[in-house]
Amino acid sequence: MAPPTQHHANPPADIPPQLSDLHCFTETEGVITTTMFDVPGYRVIKVLGAVYGLTVRSRNWAASLGMVIKSIAGGELRWFTSVLYTARNDAISRVVAETKARGGNAIICLRFESGELGGFAQVCAYGTAAIIEKVDPAVQVPPQLIA
């Protein structure tokens, strides 16, 4: 008898192939990032404080006009999606750089906020920079750190 198939109510996001830098692990440069309050198998040796990465993006007026026309028909505004992914990646890069400058190797409770600021898109990544060490030898190295 064949195993039952799983049906997903929400299929995975359709990520355009031209966006090659969507994954956080490409920018962490060995810094472990987690949205959790801890890192299983590790312990916090030292808390280095809150770290932030900010970016503000302007909209290309020609692309904006095209997107307004596209919005009449409905559907995803891929150019804006691309801008937000790029802004998010820049924010991650900056929060990682600040963590490394403080001597940290992890960002715990990584969060994002985004919004509009006078017609510009802004993205903020923030979390707690820390120095952590592995305490459980059975824990696998996070995949973003495997070279």
Residue pairs with C-beta under 8 A, 6 or more apart in sequence:
15 22
16 78
16 81
16 82
18 82
19 81
19 82
19 85
21 27
21 85
21 86
21 89
22 85
22 89
23 144
24 33
24 89
24 92
24 144
25 143
25 144
25 145
26 89
27 89
27 92
27 93
27 96
28 92
28 96
28 144
28 145
29 96
29 100
30 105
30 145
31 96
31 99
31 100
31 104
31 105
31 106
31 107
32 39
32 42
32 105
32 106
32 107
32 132
32 142
32 144
32 145
33 92
33 96
33 106
33 107
33 110
33 127
33 144
34 106
34 107
34 108
34 109
34 110
35 109
35 110
35 111
36 108
36 109
37 108
37 109
38 44
38 108
39 106
39 108
39 132
40 136
40 139
41 134
41 135
41 136
41 138
41 139
42 106
42 132
42 133
42 134
42 135
42 136
42 139
43 132
43 133
43 135
44 106
44 108
44 130
44 131
44 132
45 130
45 131
45 132
45 133
46 130
46 131
47 128
47 129
47 130
48 99
48 102
48 103
48 104
48 128
48 129
48 130
48 131
49 102
49 128
49 129
50 126
50 127
50 128
50 129
51 95
51 98
51 99
51 102
51 104
51 107
51 126
51 127
51 128
51 129
52 94
52 95
52 98
52 124
52 125
52 126
53 90
53 91
53 92
53 93
53 94
53 95
53 96
53 97
53 98
53 124
53 125
53 126
54 91
54 94
54 122
54 123
54 124
55 87
55 90
55 91
55 94
55 122
55 123
56 117
56 120
56 121
56 122
57 83
57 86
57 87
57 120
57 121
57 122
57 123
58 119
58 120
59 80
59 83
59 119
59 120
59 121
60 79
63 79
66 79
67 77
67 79
67 80
70 77
71 77
80 121
83 121
84 114
84 121
84 123
87 114
87 121
87 122
87 123
88 112
88 114
88 123
88 125
90 123
91 112
91 123
91 124
91 125
92 125
94 125
95 107
95 110
95 125
95 126
95 127
96 107
98 129
99 105
99 106
99 107
99 129
102 129
103 131
104 129
104 130
104 131
105 130
105 131
105 132
106 129
106 130
106 131
106 132
107 127
107 128
107 129
107 130
108 127
108 128
108 130
108 132
109 127
109 128
110 125
110 126
110 127
111 125
111 126
111 127
112 123
112 124
112 125
112 126
113 123
113 124
113 126
114 121
114 122
114 123
114 124
115 121
115 122
116 122
